Amino acid sequence: MLKFVVLAVVLCACYVQAYDYRDPCKPRPCVNGGTCCRKGSSYTCKCRYGYYGKNCQYNSCSPSPCKNGGTCKCLGGSKFRCYCKKGYKGKYCQYGPCYTNPCLNGGTCAYMYGLPFYKCSCVPGYYGKKCQIKRYYKDRCGGCLNGGNCICNKYGKYFCKCKSGYSGKRCSGKYY
């Protein structure tokens, strides 16, 4: 008896699926010294102190938000604090010594270097650090009467300027 052996050849075609694996940290997305941490096909950045943002691209003190020569200190993340020069205050050192106008009675405030950081220019009739003292002038005319006003002429001589209906050195005489 004859025996037949069937030999079968099976060809198997296997398709290898290719994965394009790219390291999300390879292009170094984190700046300013930040450290890249892989999260699957994405990443997060662990930022150095004082920096924040997806890629650590922000610094709360650059450019400095502090005004008038104040110094910025990073407090982490987007937080900061301004240390103001003497005479200035506010979150951004935006308020100077003249901000509230410390000068009284119509005086004008001017900034200056050194303590007290401002100087008041007083209107006539007032003086003092803050124009708080009223200046009283001595009546050089000896007392004008009947509502007359003591006036100094261009030669430094004083006289009484009398109201209508009065005359004399001290406005004591009445005329009709």
Secondary structure, 3 states (H helix, E strand, C coil): CCCCCCCCCCCCCCCCCCCCCCCCCCCCCCCCCCEEEEECCEEEEECCCCEECCCCCEECCECCCCCCCCEEEEEECCEEEEECCCCCECCCCCECCCCCCCCCCCCEEEECCCCCCEEEECCCCEECCCCCEECCCCCCCCCCCCCCEEEECCCCCEEEECCCCEECCCCCEECC
